[in-house]
Amino acid sequence: MNQQKTFLVFGATGQTGQHFVSLALKEGHKVRALARNPAKLAVKNPDLAVHQGSVTDISNLDELVQGADFVVSMLGDATLQNNAKINTAFVQNLVPAMRREGVKRFLYQAGGLSKQPGKPLSPAFWIIRNTLARGYIGQHEDNEAVMEYLAKEANDLEWMVHRAGIGSNGPSKGVLERSASKVSIATFVDCAAYNYRTLMDTSAIHTCDMSCYRKD
Ligand SMILES: NC(=O)c1ccc[n+]([C@@H]2O[C@H](COP(=O)([O-])OP(=O)(O)OC[C@H]3O[C@@H](n4cnc5c(N)ncnc54)[C@H](OP(=O)(O)O)[C@@H]3O)[C@@H](O)[C@H]2O)c1
């Protein structure tokens, strides 16, 4: 086993988050999670500590962040995000808490249809976003505001954004690799494994790349 680390996970009860938590625990690490409904987390483990709460109303953020090696956000609430940038407001609280507690590394999962700062979406992605995926526009706008904030105001931290193309909860389809130009429709378990590996990859710091299956 690698040296035991502590992961602070937001979105642990979600489709990607549940796989991420299981993987980090299986690899022998400690996981601390904030969840609106802790009972949704299927996994039970002595190395898992779940705190009940919402990122929209969080009073103990410094306490949660303290001692973490890695902070991971796989947060999303597409309905709420159509009306309010809840992830951006949260990340704007999280970053100062990380600074206060001396925690550096942060991975944020966004979507392949979320535009990264200073770069337009391809015409094909733009069409998909505004037709098939239009129910998620608020989520993409929120993700974009998070990326803008991180790029403009948080470069003292080791942030990294995964613009994921996940689509299903099937079994693993292979190994996802970081890509600036290509995105695969992946499974949640593969996205979670990608997030886990990417957190340890210093070359991903300050990138907002997508992920694509490796061709063997
Ligand atoms: N799903 C996709 O196909 C897809 C594709 C591309 C990108 N993405 C990106 O990846 C992110 C994660 O996707 P996902 O499908 O794994 O997420 P998901 O299944 O929708 O889960 C979202 C997680 O966020 C938590 N959450 C939402 N609002 C919260 C709040 N106020 N306080 C605390 N926790 C809160 C949810 O908790 P509850 O269990 O309490 O609801 C859940 O754990 C999305 O936001 C999106 O940007 C997703």
The ligand as an ORCA input file, in Angstrom:
! r2SCAN-3c Opt
* xyz 0 1
  N     -23.507     12.424    -14.561
  C     -22.885     12.654    -15.712
  O     -23.086     11.961    -16.738
  C     -21.859     13.755    -15.787
  C     -21.248     13.973    -17.020
  C     -20.255     14.930    -17.101
  C     -19.908     15.658    -15.969
  N     -20.520     15.464    -14.781
  C     -20.079     16.279    -13.661
  O     -19.694     15.521    -12.543
  C     -20.323     16.010    -11.357
  C     -20.707     14.814    -10.530
  O     -21.552     14.011    -11.312
  P     -22.306     12.739    -10.750
  O     -23.249     12.286    -11.800
  O     -21.326     11.803    -10.153
  O     -23.111     13.426     -9.549
  P     -24.505     13.043     -8.901
  O     -24.744     11.587     -8.958
  O     -25.527     13.987     -9.406
  O     -24.169     13.398     -7.376
  C     -23.903     14.685     -6.965
  C     -23.416     14.646     -5.543
  O     -23.404     15.992     -5.049
  C     -24.062     15.986     -3.791
  N     -24.657     17.288     -3.495
  C     -25.441     18.048     -4.282
  N     -25.794     19.162     -3.639
  C     -25.233     19.095     -2.406
  C     -25.242     19.940     -1.277
  N     -25.925     21.094     -1.266
  N     -24.522     19.571     -0.187
  C     -23.834     18.406     -0.166
  N     -23.800     17.554     -1.215
  C     -24.501     17.892     -2.310
  C     -25.134     14.925     -3.939
  O     -25.633     14.592     -2.681
  P     -27.075     13.887     -2.484
  O     -26.789     12.429     -2.515
  O     -27.511     14.385     -1.159
  O     -27.956     14.351     -3.618
  C     -24.300     13.836     -4.590
  O     -23.485     13.204     -3.652
  C     -21.558     16.799    -11.853
  O     -21.847     17.877    -11.073
  C     -21.154     17.224    -13.246
  O     -20.615     18.532    -13.195
  C     -21.495     14.509    -14.664
*
